[in-house]
Amino acid sequence: MIDKFAESERLRVKAHAMIPGGSHTYAKGDDQYPILSPSHIVRGQGAHVWDADGNEYIEYGNGNRAVSLGHAFPAVVEAVKRELDNGVSFTRPGAIEVAAAEHFLSIVGNAEMVKFSKDGSDATSGAVKLARAYTGRDLIAICADHPFFSVDDWFIGSTPMHGGIPDAVRDLTVKFRYNDIESVKALIAQFPGQIAGFILEPERLDPPKENFLHELKRLAHEAGALFILDEMITGFRWHQKGAQHVYGLDPDLSTWGKALANGFSVSALAGKYEFMRLGDLTQTDHKRVFLLSTTHGGETHGLAAAIATMQVYQREPVIEHMHGVGERLRQGFTQAAQVHGLQGHVTAMGRASNLLFGTLDAEGKPSQAFRTLFLQETIKRGVIMPSLVVCYSHSDEDVDRTIDAVSGAMAVYKQALESGVERFLVGRASIPVYRTYNAPAE
Ligand SMILES: Cc1ncc(COP(=O)(O)O)c(C=O)c1O
């Protein structure tokens, strides 16, 4: 290990001795990054972070897309500090819970009620539970093209990493494809009267085609199922009102988190009174639903962060800025690929505010080894970019510096295509998170 990552290496070893997976989020894990990478971040400011060895980076994806304004964004930090002086958690709900709900519902116009929790998984699992309780059905239909909905069994059981999850639970999740309305019809025909709800992200890489989202909602309702939009990524990124606003959709339930509180732990399950009321104290016509009740659900400074974040979105051009710098990044990235003759191998994809990139090998197949090499070479040049996802704090200058780093990394990529990736990649390639077994230690 070179000196640049000496402290990182020390922390990496300690972390794995104490923490299964070495971290508290699989997507941040060592197996997702090259050997030559910072293992831990010590602080962030705006779109920049500093690792445990003091190396500075421009960062993309900021906290798995949670930090959409930027690290330590002053308006949010000040609101949190003010709230901390009032205490964190009381025997009865904090008054700020009402203020946060009012703020949220005034922004997300289609929802009539909202319940906050800490993680996005709480919200999506809450939506699934409500759909099951409302319909009295067990099956849940998820979009097979969307990579993550929840840490809970109803979703993780559907991935190859389903250790610890009974088959009986796994059998209750069925799948349809995005932009493939025939797959939805086939599912409804295969499981008549059994599907409680359809859950999907409004958009990931490709926009909806042929009115797919509206048609899905229509078919779901016709089949007696709920239409649930997971706005964890699209919310406060496509638009502050979510992708449902962009596409003129009115979901039964929608789920929010990530950008909602600029990295503080707040998620939300929002939806129509007709469904949300099942978790209320007054309804008498359904069984009671234990809907999102956690000790820390109303943590006051988290909700203060959410209110401050929503206020920034309302008074500043956050969405416009993210789309602007994202587009600059897409163009620079694409031009760099052209300059290096890599158009068919390194491609930027998706909405400008939420770009991803693909890394293809010499045969044009997706390659983890080339992805890892690309990460290694951009990290070497001062950029951490598991994605090209921007935040409000990314400046044009950040993007231009990033393109320089990308161009340098692409020069190495080009050589690796010609003479073998193993000549340039230090150590093993990264591996997808969802795998049934780890490789035996060498
Ligand atoms: C679309 C989507 N839904 C739900 C979740 C779950 O959120 P959390 O990790 O906060 O539990 C994620 C997290 O990555 C996500 O991307």
The ligand as a Gaussian input file, in Angstrom:
#p B3LYP/6-31G(d) Opt

LIG

0 1
 C      -34.793000       3.717000      -4.819000
 C      -34.442000       3.408000      -3.386000
 N      -35.417000       3.029000      -2.547000
 C      -35.164000       2.740000      -1.253000
 C      -33.883000       2.821000      -0.749000
 C      -33.634000       2.476000       0.683000
 O      -33.208000       3.599000       1.410000
 P      -32.298000       3.439000       2.724000
 O      -30.953000       2.961000       2.290000
 O      -32.272000       4.840000       3.275000
 O      -32.981000       2.485000       3.636000
 C      -32.834000       3.222000      -1.590000
 C      -31.445000       3.304000      -1.089000
 O      -30.471000       3.300000      -1.782000
 C      -33.115000       3.522000      -2.956000
 O      -32.157000       3.895000      -3.814000

